[in-house]
C-alpha cells in the first residue's frame, strides 16, 4: 500500500485517483485507510502538492488513518495514539482554534436546548390563551410543536448529507429561529386581535371557526418548530465531521454528548423560564431572551466555522455519510483493482451486525418510534399522578418536565462514553429497552411512598418564604425519584439507535431519520395517552401499559440479537418470563387507594391511615384534564374534588327530605358562597333571559340561576367532563341543572367556547377552580376580561368569584385591577368569610340589585332548611365599591395579565405559606369600614337579630341589633357565644358607670368602653347609638376623666357619624398620647379615622403627617390593602389654599 502511494506521489498521478474510487465504506475496522482518507489524499493531489511535500502529506494521511496498534492490555499504544490524533484534527482546522471547537459547539448546543424548551413552554402558554386549555387543545398544541420538529428532522435527514457545511446551516437556522422569536409577541397579538375582531364574528359555523382558529395557531409556531427540528441533525452531522475522520468512528460519543448537552440545557431552560424570567420580564421578555440566545448561538457557531477555515478550504462531507458513489474523472482513473481489506478486531471497532441495512433500518426506526410512544405515555401518566402529590400548580408541572428531561440527559451522558464500545449494540439496546419498562413499573412503589414524603415535608417545614424554597427543591427531588430511573434508560436509546445505523452504513441521514420517527412516536404517545387511554384505563394501567411496550421492544430486540447466539436467545426467553412477573407485580403490589390519591397531601400534609383509606369515596375517575372524586362523610355531607383539592361541598341538611325535624340554620362557608354567587349576580339583572356559568363545581350555581322564571337558556361550561359526572352525586339538590330543558352543558375551555359561540349573554358568572391550579389563572386576567365584556348584552353583568384564603392582598388586588381596566363600574361583595364576588358592568353605573330574587318560589323552596335571606342581609354583604379603590388602582398598573401572569406565578407560594387577604377581609371586619369612610357610604343599624349568612358584617349587625333590642334568644345558635360575651361586657360597663365613682384605671375602663362601642356599632357606618355616647360622655365628665379619654370619646363619635370637624379636632391629643404609649383608641382605628377626617376637612398636609407618624405604631403591615388604600388617598390630594381650609 505504501509502495503504491510512493508511485502516485512520484509521478503516477492516475494511481492515486484509481485508489480514490475504490468502492469502500468508512469502516474503521478495516485494514488500511477508509474512503474519506482516500478522498483527503485526492485533495492533496489536486491542490498541486508534488515531490517530497506531497509524498509526506499523503503518507501522514494514510498512516494516521490506520487502526491503532494495541498493547498487551488491549489499549492503543502511545505511538498509535499519537498517530490517531489526525482523526480529531481535520485538515480544515486552524491549529490554534481546533482544540476549542468541540467545547464551543457543546456549550452552544446547551444554550440552544435551553432556548428550545423556553419556546415550548412559552408557546404553549401563548396558544393556550388563543385556543384554550382543554385536553384536546393542549394535545393539539403539542402535536403542532412535535409535528413541526418531526418534519424538520425529516428534511434534515434527506438533505443534510448534501450540505457542504452542516454547521453553517445549523447556524443559519438558529439565527432564523431567533429572528422569528424577536417578532413573535407582536405577531401573536396582531393575529389574535384580528381573529377576534374581524374573522371570528364573520364566521357563522362553529366548525369553520375551529378550523380557522387551529390553522392560525399552527401558522404561529409551525415554521419555528420545523426549523428547531433541523438543529439536532445538522449540529450532529457537523460535529461528527469535525471529530471523526470517517463519519463513523466516535459517532456514539458525539451523539450521546450532543443529546446530553441539548437535554441538560432544556432541563435548565424550563426552570429558568418558569421560576425567574417570566416573573421578571413576562412572557414577551422570556421569548425575547430565547430569541437572543438563538441569535448569539448561531453567530458564535458561524464565527467558529469561519475561523477554522482560515487555514484551508473545507473538506466535503464524508462519502459514507452522504451515501455517495461519486465517480472521478475517467481520464484520471487507470488502476481498476485494489485488494479488499481484511477486518481486524479492535476495542473501538464498529461491531459487525449480521443484518442487512434495509431490515436493520426498519427495526431501529420501529424501536425509535416505540420508545418515544412509551416515553410520552410515561410523561403523561407521571404528570397526572404527581399532580396528586405535588399539586396542580404551574411550577409543579415545570419541575416535573425538568426532572423528566434531566433523566434523558443523564442517560445520554452515560452512554456517550460507551456507545462506540458495545460488543453487541443491539443486545445493549434490548437490555436498555427492557430495563426502561421494568423501572417505569417499579417506580409505582416510589410514587405511592411519595405521599408520605410530602406529608413529612408539609408537617416539618416552616410556612414561610424559606420553607417554600426548600419545599420547591424537595418537590423536584420527588419528581426525580419517580421519573429518572426510567428516563435515564430513555436517554440511552436514541443515541444508541442512531449509532447502530451509522455504524452499519446508514450515514448522516440516520440522525435525522431517527429523530424524526422518534418525534412522530411522541405525537402518537401523547395523543393516545391524554385523549384515549386515561379515561378508559386510568393512570395506573396507563403507566403499566407504557412499561409493557418498552419491555416488549426489549424482548423483540433480544430475540433479534440472539438469532446467531444461543445464550442470547435463552436470555430473551428469560426476559419474557421476567416481563410477566414485573407486570403482575405492578398490578398487585401498587395499590392505588383512592383515599390516598384524593388526600390533597400537598395542601393538608396528611394521608389516611390504613384503616381509613378509601373511606367515603363514592366516585373517582381519571378524566382527561384532572382526577375527580366525590367523598361522602359520616355525617352525610358531600364534597367534590379535583386532583385532591375540594371544589364544593354541601352539608347533610341539603339532602334531608323531612323538614319537620330540622331547625333552620345559617348558611355557612362554602354553602353561603354557592348561594350568594348566583343570586347576587342575578339580582343585578333580575330579568335575565340568557346566561353562562364558568365552572360547574357541585352544579348548585346553575341550579339556583335556573330558579328564575325569566331564564330561557343557561350554559354551564366545564373543561372536565368527569366534573359533571361527579356532580350528579349531589342530585336531587342540584336537579335543575340536569333536568331543566333550559340547561345545557358545554365541555370546553371558556375562552374557546365564547369565541366560537358568537353570541351575547345577560350575565356571565365565572367561578372556576383556585387560580393556583395550572391554566385557571387565565380566567382572572386583563385580556380575558377584555374579551368577556364583549360577550355581554348592553345591560349585562359579569360576576367573578375569588377567594381570600391562601392568597394575599396584592394578588387579590391584581385581579381587581384587571377588572378595573375593563369595566367602568363594579362592586365587590362578601359571599362568605373567605370568598368575594365582583359584579361588573359595561355601564357607567352598576345596576342596583333587586334582592327580591331571594323570594322567588323556587329559591325559597331550595333554602327551606335555612334562615330567610332578607334584602337587608343581602345588602350587608357589600364590601367595597369601585369609587373607593380608584385612588389606589389608578391606571391599573400591575393588573394580572396573560403575558405577565402574576397570579399564576405567586399563588402557589401564598397557598403554601397559608397567607390570608387580611386587608380585603378587614374592610368588612374592622370597626371603621375604610371604603365607606373614603366614599361617605352609610350603613345604618339592623333590626334583625338573626344573621342568615356567614358574612362578618351581617353577623356584627345581628349581634348589635340583639344588644339594642334585648332579643338575645332570636340570635342564631352559632352567634350566641359572641352575643353573650358582648352582653357581659356591656353589662359590666353599665354597672361601673352606675356605681358613680371614678375608675381606678382609666385606660382599662376606656378599653372596655371601646369594646362595647364596637359591639353596639358593628357593621354600621355614618351612624351612632346616641344614647350610648350620651351616657358615656356624661359619666366621663362627672368623674373628671382625663382629657385624652374625653378626646377618644369625641373622636369615635365624630368618625361614626361622619362629623369630620369633631373628629379632626381630637387628632393632636390622641396622636400625642399614642406616641407616648397611651392607647386610648386602637392605633389602626385611630389612623383610619384621623387621616380621613383630616382629608375631609382639607388638612391634607397634616393628614400626610399623621399617616407617616403612625406607620411604626400600627399593627397592619405596609402591604396591607387598607394601608395602601389610605396612603393612596393621601397621595391623591393636593394642598388647598388657606381660604379653603378656613371655609371648612
ChimeraX attribute file (.defattr): number of C-alpha atoms within 10 A of each C-alpha:
attribute: neighborCount
match mode: 1-to-1
recipient: residues
	/A:1	10
	/A:2	11
	/A:3	7
	/A:4	12
	/A:5	19
	/A:6	20
	/A:7	15
	/A:8	22
	/A:9	24
	/A:10	13
	/A:11	12
	/A:12	14
	/A:13	19
	/A:14	18
	/A:15	20
	/A:16	26
	/A:17	26
	/A:18	22
	/A:19	24
	/A:20	24
	/A:21	21
	/A:22	19
	/A:23	12
	/A:24	19
	/A:25	21
	/A:26	23
	/A:27	22
	/A:28	27
	/A:29	23
	/A:30	20
	/A:31	15
	/A:32	21
	/A:33	24
	/A:34	26
	/A:35	24
	/A:36	24
	/A:37	24
	/A:38	24
	/A:39	20
	/A:40	22
	/A:41	25
	/A:42	19
	/A:43	14
	/A:44	18
	/A:45	20
	/A:46	12
	/A:47	10
	/A:48	9
	/A:49	16
	/A:50	18
	/A:51	12
	/A:52	12
	/A:53	12
	/A:54	20
	/A:55	20
	/A:56	14
	/A:57	17
	/A:58	27
	/A:59	17
	/A:60	14
	/A:61	20
	/A:62	19
	/A:63	17
	/A:64	22
	/A:65	24
	/A:66	19
	/A:67	23
	/A:68	22
	/A:69	15
	/A:70	15
	/A:71	11
	/A:72	8
	/A:73	7
	/A:74	10
	/A:75	15
	/A:76	19
	/A:77	15
	/A:78	13
	/A:79	10
	/A:80	18
	/A:81	16
	/A:82	12
	/A:83	18
	/A:84	19
	/A:85	13
	/A:86	18
	/A:87	21
	/A:88	18
	/A:89	17
	/A:90	20
	/A:91	20
	/A:92	18
	/A:93	23
	/A:94	19
	/A:95	14
	/A:96	9
	/A:97	11
	/A:98	19
	/A:99	13
	/A:100	11
	/A:101	20
	/A:102	16
	/A:103	11
	/A:104	15
	/A:105	22
	/A:106	20
	/A:107	17
	/A:108	22
	/A:109	28
	/A:110	25
	/A:111	24
	/A:112	30
	/A:113	30
	/A:114	27
	/A:115	29
	/A:116	26
	/A:117	24
	/A:118	28
	/A:119	27
	/A:120	20
	/A:121	20
	/A:122	23
	/A:123	21
	/A:124	19
	/A:125	20
	/A:126	21
	/A:127	22
	/A:128	22
	/A:129	20
	/A:130	23
	/A:131	24
	/A:132	23
	/A:133	26
	/A:134	21
	/A:135	19
	/A:136	18
	/A:137	20
	/A:138	19
	/A:139	19
	/A:140	20
	/A:141	24
	/A:142	19
	/A:143	21
	/A:144	21
	/A:145	26
	/A:146	25
	/A:147	22
	/A:148	26
	/A:149	26
	/A:150	31
	/A:151	25
	/A:152	27
	/A:153	31
	/A:154	25
	/A:155	20
	/A:156	30
	/A:157	24
	/A:158	16
	/A:159	15
	/A:160	27
	/A:161	25
	/A:162	18
	/A:163	17
	/A:164	15
	/A:165	19
	/A:166	25
	/A:167	25
	/A:168	22
	/A:169	21
	/A:170	26
	/A:171	24
	/A:172	21
	/A:173	23
	/A:174	27
	/A:175	22
	/A:176	19
	/A:177	23
	/A:178	26
	/A:179	17
	/A:180	17
	/A:181	25
	/A:182	20
	/A:183	14
	/A:184	19
	/A:185	18
	/A:186	11
	/A:187	14
	/A:188	18
	/A:189	13
	/A:190	11
	/A:191	14
	/A:192	19
	/A:193	13
	/A:194	12
	/A:195	19
	/A:196	16
	/A:197	10
	/A:198	11
	/A:199	14
	/A:200	22
	/A:201	15
	/A:202	12
	/A:203	15
	/A:204	12
	/A:205	12
	/A:206	15
	/A:207	11
	/A:208	12
	/A:209	21
	/A:210	17
	/A:211	11
	/A:212	16
	/A:213	21
	/A:214	18
	/A:215	11
	/A:216	19
	/A:217	23
	/A:218	19
	/A:219	11
	/A:220	20
	/A:221	23
	/A:222	20
	/A:223	16
	/A:224	23
	/A:225	24
	/A:226	24
	/A:227	23
	/A:228	27
	/A:229	28
	/A:230	28
	/A:231	27
	/A:232	24
	/A:233	29
	/A:234	30
	/A:235	24
	/A:236	25
	/A:237	30
	/A:238	27
	/A:239	22
	/A:240	27
	/A:241	26
	/A:242	22
	/A:243	22
	/A:244	20
	/A:245	27
	/A:246	27
	/A:247	30
	/A:248	30
	/A:249	24
	/A:250	26
	/A:251	28
	/A:252	27
	/A:253	24
	/A:254	25
	/A:255	30
	/A:256	31
	/A:257	23
	/A:258	27
	/A:259	29
	/A:260	31
	/A:261	25
	/A:262	26
	/A:263	31
	/A:264	25
	/A:265	26
	/A:266	28
	/A:267	27
	/A:268	21
	/A:269	26
	/A:270	28
	/A:271	20
	/A:272	16
	/A:273	28
	/A:274	22
	/A:275	16
	/A:276	14
	/A:277	20
	/A:278	21
	/A:279	18
	/A:280	12
	/A:281	16
	/A:282	21
	/A:283	25
	/A:284	20
	/A:285	19
	/A:286	25
	/A:287	28
	/A:288	23
	/A:289	21
	/A:290	27
	/A:291	28
	/A:292	20
	/A:293	21
	/A:294	30
	/A:295	24
	/A:296	19
	/A:297	26
	/A:298	26
	/A:299	17
	/A:300	16
	/A:301	25
	/A:302	18
	/A:303	14
	/A:304	19
	/A:305	21
	/A:306	15
	/A:307	17
	/A:308	21
	/A:309	16
	/A:310	13
	/A:311	13
	/A:312	11
	/A:313	11
	/A:314	17
	/A:315	17
	/A:316	17
	/A:317	25
	/A:318	28
	/A:319	22
	/A:320	24
	/A:321	26
	/A:322	22
	/A:323	17
	/A:324	14
	/A:325	12
	/A:326	11
	/A:327	11
	/A:328	12
	/A:329	10
	/A:330	10
	/A:331	8
	/A:332	13
	/A:333	18
	/A:334	15
	/A:335	15
	/A:336	11
	/A:337	9
	/A:338	12
	/A:339	7
	/A:340	12
	/A:341	13
	/A:342	9
	/A:343	14
	/A:344	11
	/A:345	13
	/A:346	18
	/A:347	16
	/A:348	20
	/A:349	22
	/A:350	26
	/A:351	19
	/A:352	14
	/A:353	16
	/A:354	12
	/A:355	13
	/A:356	9
	/A:357	14
	/A:358	9
	/A:359	9
	/A:360	17
	/A:361	20
	/A:362	11
	/A:363	16
	/A:364	23
	/A:365	22
	/A:366	17
	/A:367	26
	/A:368	26
	/A:369	23
	/A:370	24
	/A:371	29
	/A:372	27
	/A:373	26
	/A:374	30
	/A:375	28
	/A:376	23
	/A:377	29
	/A:378	29
	/A:379	21
	/A:380	21
	/A:381	24
	/A:382	25
	/A:383	23
	/A:384	24
	/A:385	23
	/A:386	24
	/A:387	22
	/A:388	23
	/A:389	31
	/A:390	28
	/A:391	25
	/A:392	24
	/A:393	22
	/A:394	21
	/A:395	25
	/A:396	23
	/A:397	20
	/A:398	21
	/A:399	25
	/A:400	27
	/A:401	24
	/A:402	25
	/A:403	25
	/A:404	28
	/A:405	27
	/A:406	25
	/A:407	26
	/A:408	28
	/A:409	30
	/A:410	24
	/A:411	26
	/A:412	33
	/A:413	25
	/A:414	18
	/A:415	25
	/A:416	24
	/A:417	15
	/A:418	16
	/A:419	27
	/A:420	25
	/A:421	18
	/A:422	18
	/A:423	15
	/A:424	15
	/A:425	22
	/A:426	22
	/A:427	21
	/A:428	19
	/A:429	27
	/A:430	27
	/A:431	20
	/A:432	24
	/A:433	30
	/A:434	27
	/A:435	21
	/A:436	31
	/A:437	33
	/A:438	25
	/A:439	21
	/A:440	27
	/A:441	28
	/A:442	22
	/A:443	21
	/A:444	23
	/A:445	14
	/A:446	16
	/A:447	22
	/A:448	20
	/A:449	13
	/A:450	21
	/A:451	25
	/A:452	17
	/A:453	18
	/A:454	24
	/A:455	19
	/A:456	14
	/A:457	19
	/A:458	21
	/A:459	12
	/A:460	11
	/A:461	13
	/A:462	15
	/A:463	18
	/A:464	14
	/A:465	13
	/A:466	11
	/A:467	17
	/A:468	20
	/A:469	12
	/A:470	14
	/A:471	21
	/A:472	16
	/A:473	12
	/A:474	16
	/A:475	25
	/A:476	19
	/A:477	16
	/A:478	24
	/A:479	26
	/A:480	21
	/A:481	16
	/A:482	26
	/A:483	28
	/A:484	25
	/A:485	21
	/A:486	28
	/A:487	29
	/A:488	25
	/A:489	28
	/A:490	29
	/A:491	28
	/A:492	29
	/A:493	27
	/A:494	26
	/A:495	29
	/A:496	29
	/A:497	26
	/A:498	29
	/A:499	28
	/A:500	27
	/A:501	23
	/A:502	23
	/A:503	25
	/A:504	22
	/A:505	19
	/A:506	22
	/A:507	25
	/A:508	33
	/A:509	27
	/A:510	27
	/A:511	28
	/A:512	30
	/A:513	24
	/A:514	28
	/A:515	31
	/A:516	30
	/A:517	23
	/A:518	24
	/A:519	26
	/A:520	23
	/A:521	26
	/A:522	27
	/A:523	25
	/A:524	18
	/A:525	25
	/A:526	26
	/A:527	23
	/A:528	18
	/A:529	29
	/A:530	23
	/A:531	16
	/A:532	12
	/A:533	20
	/A:534	26
	/A:535	18
	/A:536	15
	/A:537	15
	/A:538	17
	/A:539	26
	/A:540	19
	/A:541	18
	/A:542	24
	/A:543	29
	/A:544	26
	/A:545	20
	/A:546	28
	/A:547	32
	/A:548	23
	/A:549	21
	/A:550	29
	/A:551	30
	/A:552	20
	/A:553	24
	/A:554	30
	/A:555	25
	/A:556	20
	/A:557	23
	/A:558	26
	/A:559	23
	/A:560	20
	/A:561	24
	/A:562	18
	/A:563	12
	/A:564	11
	/A:565	11
	/A:566	12
	/A:567	11
	/A:568	17
	/A:569	18
	/A:570	13
	/A:571	14
	/A:572	24
	/A:573	14
	/A:574	12
	/A:575	21
	/A:576	16
	/A:577	10
	/A:578	15
	/A:579	21
	/A:580	13
	/A:581	12
	/A:582	20
	/A:583	21
	/A:584	14
	/A:585	13
	/A:586	23
	/A:587	15
	/A:588	9
	/A:589	12
	/A:590	18
	/A:591	13
	/A:592	15
	/A:593	14
	/A:594	19
	/A:595	22
	/A:596	25
	/A:597	25
	/A:598	26
	/A:599	24
	/A:600	25
	/A:601	27
	/A:602	23
	/A:603	18
	/A:604	14
	/A:605	18
	/A:606	18
	/A:607	20
	/A:608	17
	/A:609	10
	/A:610	11
	/A:611	7
	/A:612	11
	/A:613	16
	/A:614	19
	/A:615	17
	/A:616	16
	/A:617	18
	/A:618	15
	/A:619	17
	/A:620	21
	/A:621	22
	/A:622	20
	/A:623	23
	/A:624	23
	/A:625	22
	/A:626	24
	/A:627	27
	/A:628	26
	/A:629	28
	/A:630	28
	/A:631	24
	/A:632	19
	/A:633	15
	/A:634	10
	/A:635	9
	/A:636	15
	/A:637	16
	/A:638	24
	/A:639	23
	/A:640	26
	/A:641	26
	/A:642	28
	/A:643	24
	/A:644	26
	/A:645	25
	/A:646	20
	/A:647	18
	/A:648	22
	/A:649	22
	/A:650	23
	/A:651	17
	/A:652	14
	/A:653	19
	/A:654	20
	/A:655	16
	/A:656	13
	/A:657	10
	/A:658	9
	/A:659	11
	/A:660	8
	/A:661	8
	/A:662	13
	/A:663	11
	/A:664	17
	/A:665	19
	/A:666	21
	/A:667	25
	/A:668	19
	/A:669	18
	/A:670	20
	/A:671	20
	/A:672	21
	/A:673	26
	/A:674	25
	/A:675	22
	/A:676	27
	/A:677	29
	/A:678	25
	/A:679	26
	/A:680	25
	/A:681	24
	/A:682	29
	/A:683	19
	/A:684	25
	/A:685	20
	/A:686	20
	/A:687	14
	/A:688	23
	/A:689	16
	/A:690	20
	/A:691	26
	/A:692	25
	/A:693	24
	/A:694	25
	/A:695	24
	/A:696	26
	/A:697	25
	/A:698	28
	/A:699	26
	/A:700	26
	/A:701	25
	/A:702	29
	/A:703	25
	/A:704	24
	/A:705	27
	/A:706	23
	/A:707	22
	/A:708	21
	/A:709	14
	/A:710	13
	/A:711	18
	/A:712	14
	/A:713	18
	/A:714	25
	/A:715	19
	/A:716	25
	/A:717	24
	/A:718	22
	/A:719	23
	/A:720	23
	/A:721	19
	/A:722	24
	/A:723	27
	/A:724	23
	/A:725	14
	/A:726	23
	/A:727	25
	/A:728	18
	/A:729	19
	/A:730	21
	/A:731	15
	/A:732	13
	/A:733	18
	/A:734	21
	/A:735	16
	/A:736	20
	/A:737	28
	/A:738	19
	/A:739	12
	/A:740	14
	/A:741	11
	/A:742	15
	/A:743	20
	/A:744	16
	/A:745	17
	/A:746	16
	/A:747	16
	/A:748	22
	/A:749	25
	/A:750	27
	/A:751	20
	/A:752	19
	/A:753	16
	/A:754	18
	/A:755	22
	/A:756	21
	/A:757	15
	/A:758	17
	/A:759	12
	/A:760	19
	/A:761	24
	/A:762	22
	/A:763	29
	/A:764	28
	/A:765	25
	/A:766	24
	/A:767	21
	/A:768	24
	/A:769	25
	/A:770	20
	/A:771	22
	/A:772	24
	/A:773	21
	/A:774	20
	/A:775	20
	/A:776	19
	/A:777	24
	/A:778	25
	/A:779	25
	/A:780	28
	/A:781	25
	/A:782	27
	/A:783	19
	/A:784	19
	/A:785	21
	/A:786	15
	/A:787	15
	/A:788	20
	/A:789	22
	/A:790	15
	/A:791	21
	/A:792	21
	/A:793	17
	/A:794	14
	/A:795	16
	/A:796	24
	/A:797	29
	/A:798	29
	/A:799	24
	/A:800	23
	/A:801	22
	/A:802	23
	/A:803	21
	/A:804	22
	/A:805	17
	/A:806	19
	/A:807	26
	/A:808	24
	/A:809	20
	/A:810	17
	/A:811	21
	/A:812	22
	/A:813	22
	/A:814	24
	/A:815	25
	/A:816	25
	/A:817	25
	/A:818	24
	/A:819	30
	/A:820	24
	/A:821	18
	/A:822	20
	/A:823	22
	/A:824	15
	/A:825	20
	/A:826	26
	/A:827	18
	/A:828	21
	/A:829	25
	/A:830	32
	/A:831	31
	/A:832	26
	/A:833	22
	/A:834	21
	/A:835	20
	/A:836	25
	/A:837	29
	/A:838	26
	/A:839	27
	/A:840	28
	/A:841	26
	/A:842	20
	/A:843	15
	/A:844	10
	/A:845	12
	/A:846	20
	/A:847	18
	/A:848	9
	/A:849	18
	/A:850	18
	/A:851	21
	/A:852	13
	/A:853	23
	/A:854	25
	/A:855	14
	/A:856	14
	/A:857	13
	/A:858	17
	/A:859	19
	/A:860	17
	/A:861	11
	/A:862	17
	/A:863	17
	/A:864	16
	/A:865	22
	/A:866	18
	/A:867	18
	/A:868	20
	/A:869	21
	/A:870	17
	/A:871	15
	/A:872	14
	/A:873	23
	/A:874	23
	/A:875	16
	/A:876	23
	/A:877	24
	/A:878	21
	/A:879	24
	/A:880	23
	/A:881	18
	/A:882	20
	/A:883	14
	/A:884	20
	/A:885	22
	/A:886	17
	/A:887	19
	/A:888	19
	/A:889	22
	/A:890	13
	/A:891	12
	/A:892	20
	/A:893	11
	/A:894	17
	/A:895	26
	/A:896	27
	/A:897	24
	/A:898	23
	/A:899	21
	/A:900	21
	/A:901	22
	/A:902	22
	/A:903	26
	/A:904	26
	/A:905	22
	/A:906	18
	/A:907	23
	/A:908	25
	/A:909	24
	/A:910	22
	/A:911	19
	/A:912	21
	/A:913	18
	/A:914	15
	/A:915	18
	/A:916	18
	/A:917	21
	/A:918	19
	/A:919	24
	/A:920	23
	/A:921	23
	/A:922	18
	/A:923	20
	/A:924	28
	/A:925	21
	/A:926	17
	/A:927	23
	/A:928	26
	/A:929	26
	/A:930	25
	/A:931	21
	/A:932	21
	/A:933	21
	/A:934	21
	/A:935	15
	/A:936	14
	/A:937	16
	/A:938	16
	/A:939	15
	/A:940	13
	/A:941	23
	/A:942	23
	/A:943	14
	/A:944	21
	/A:945	27
	/A:946	28
	/A:947	29
	/A:948	25
	/A:949	31
	/A:950	23
	/A:951	28
	/A:952	23
	/A:953	26
	/A:954	30
	/A:955	26
	/A:956	27
	/A:957	27
	/A:958	30
	/A:959	33
	/A:960	29
	/A:961	24
	/A:962	22
	/A:963	19
	/A:964	19
	/A:965	12
	/A:966	12
	/A:967	14
	/A:968	20
	/A:969	12
	/A:970	15
	/A:971	22
	/A:972	21
	/A:973	14
	/A:974	14
	/A:975	18
	/A:976	15
	/A:977	12
	/A:978	16
	/A:979	23
	/A:980	14
	/A:981	12
	/A:982	20
	/A:983	22
	/A:984	13
	/A:985	16
	/A:986	19
	/A:987	13
	/A:988	15
	/A:989	19
	/A:990	15
	/A:991	11
	/A:992	14
	/A:993	19
	/A:994	10
	/A:995	10
	/A:996	11
	/A:997	11
	/A:998	16
	/A:999	16
	/A:1000	8
	/A:1001	8
	/A:1002	15
	/A:1003	17
	/A:1004	12
	/A:1005	17
	/A:1006	22
	/A:1007	15
	/A:1008	15
	/A:1009	20
	/A:1010	18
	/A:1011	16
	/A:1012	22
	/A:1013	22
	/A:1014	18
	/A:1015	24
	/A:1016	26
	/A:1017	25
	/A:1018	27
	/A:1019	27
	/A:1020	26
	/A:1021	23
	/A:1022	20
	/A:1023	17
	/A:1024	21
	/A:1025	15
	/A:1026	11
	/A:1027	9
	/A:1028	15
	/A:1029	16
	/A:1030	11
	/A:1031	12
	/A:1032	20
	/A:1033	16
	/A:1034	11
	/A:1035	18
	/A:1036	21
	/A:1037	13
	/A:1038	12
	/A:1039	13
	/A:1040	11
	/A:1041	16
	/A:1042	12
	/A:1043	12
	/A:1044	20
	/A:1045	23
	/A:1046	18
	/A:1047	22
	/A:1048	22
	/A:1049	22
	/A:1050	20
	/A:1051	26
	/A:1052	26
	/A:1053	22
	/A:1054	23
	/A:1055	26
	/A:1056	23
	/A:1057	18
	/A:1058	23
	/A:1059	17
	/A:1060	22
	/A:1061	16
	/A:1062	18
	/A:1063	26
	/A:1064	24
	/A:1065	17
	/A:1066	20
	/A:1067	24
	/A:1068	13
	/A:1069	14
	/A:1070	24
	/A:1071	23
	/A:1072	13
	/A:1073	15
	/A:1074	17
	/A:1075	14
	/A:1076	9
	/A:1077	10
	/A:1078	13
	/A:1079	21
	/A:1080	24
	/A:1081	24
	/A:1082	15
	/A:1083	21
	/A:1084	20
	/A:1085	16
	/A:1086	25
	/A:1087	25
	/A:1088	20
	/A:1089	27
	/A:1090	28
	/A:1091	26
	/A:1092	28
	/A:1093	28
	/A:1094	23
	/A:1095	21
	/A:1096	20
	/A:1097	19
	/A:1098	22
	/A:1099	21
	/A:1100	23
	/A:1101	16
	/A:1102	18
	/A:1103	26
	/A:1104	19
	/A:1105	12
	/A:1106	19
	/A:1107	20
	/A:1108	13
	/A:1109	14
	/A:1110	16
	/A:1111	16
	/A:1112	13
	/A:1113	16
	/A:1114	16
	/A:1115	10
	/A:1116	16
	/A:1117	13
	/A:1118	13
	/A:1119	13
	/A:1120	17
	/A:1121	24
	/A:1122	24
	/A:1123	21
	/A:1124	19
	/A:1125	22
	/A:1126	23
	/A:1127	19
	/A:1128	17
	/A:1129	21
	/A:1130	22
	/A:1131	14
	/A:1132	13
	/A:1133	14
	/A:1134	11
	/A:1135	12
	/A:1136	12
	/A:1137	9
	/A:1138	10
	/A:1139	8
	/A:1140	12
	/A:1141	13
	/A:1142	9
	/A:1143	8
	/A:1144	11
